């Protein structure tokens, strides 16, 4: 298996462990591929739930630009909801998992 396939498997396990659900592997693969080489960079591959600037970046670059959503308070509420489910004590919030869960939270699977 490639390094990306290994990471996708790791993300699927994280979804099962932290969210209690089985990942849609097709969607998870597409979300992961969409992140490009950032998944291999330790810093870029994670989302800091405590950093407001980071959360704004997720909102602007992913929800608005990638998923084509309109800016509204619901976007940040959705991000915080996903991060809360991921666990505030968990410092390793994988960007691919967060984006996958946001995609599902807002029912935007069609963007892929």
N, C-alpha and C positions, 0 to 999 in steps of 0.2 A: 504494500500500500504506500501511497505517496504521503508526504508530510501533511498535505492538505486533508487527505482522507482521514489521517490519524486525528487531526484537529476536529474534523466534523464529528467523528465518533465521540471524542471527548466532550464536545458541545452537546451532543444528543444525551450523553450520560448526565451532564449537568442539568439539562431540562428535566430529565426523569427524576433526579435527586432533589432538585430545588423547587420544581413546579409540580411534580407528581403526575406528569403526563408524558406520553410517548411523542417524540418529535416526528413531524412530517419531514422525512429525510429529503424529499425532493425540494421542498421549500427551504429547509435548512442549508442544503447544498447551494442553492441559488443565492441565498443571503450571504453565505460565506464567500462564494466566488465574487459577489458584488463588492465585497470589502477589499478585494485585491491583496496586494502584498502587506497591507497593514496587519493582517492576522499573524504575521511572523515577527512583528516588532512587539516586544514585551509591553511597552508603554501604550502604544496605539491599539493593541489588541484588547485592552481593558477599558472599562468605563468607571470613572470615579463618581459614585453617587453623591458624594459630599461636596463636589465642586460645581457650583452654579454655572460657571462659564462652560464647563464640560457638558452640562445638561442642555444649555442653550445651543451648543454645537450639535448635539444629537437632534434636538428639535429642528434647527434650521437646515442642517445638511442631510438628515435622513428623512424626517417626517415631512418637511415642506418641499425640499428639492427632489428627493428620491421618490417618495410616495405620493407627492403632489397634493398634499393636504393644505388647507387654509390655516393661517396662524390664528389660534384661539387658546384661551386658558385650558381647554380640554386636552391639548397636546401635552402640556407640562404635567397635568393631572395623570395622564396615561403613563408618562415616563416614570413618575414617582410611584404609581401603582405597581408597575412592572419591577422597579428596583426594590420596593418593599417586599414583594413576593420572593424576589431573589434572596433577600435577607440582608439587613443593614450591617450585620456583623461580618458578612462575607466580603472580603476585600478583593477577591478575584472575580469580578463580574465581567465575563467575556463579552466583548462588543457584539460578536455574532449572535450570541444567545439573547442579549438585550434587544438587538434589532429584529431578530426572529420573533420574539415575544411581542414586541411593539407592532410588528406587521400583523400578527394574529389578533392582538388586542383591538386594533382599529379595522380589522377585516380588510386588509389591503393586499392580500395574497395575489390579487390580479396584477399588481405592479411588477411582478416577476413573470 
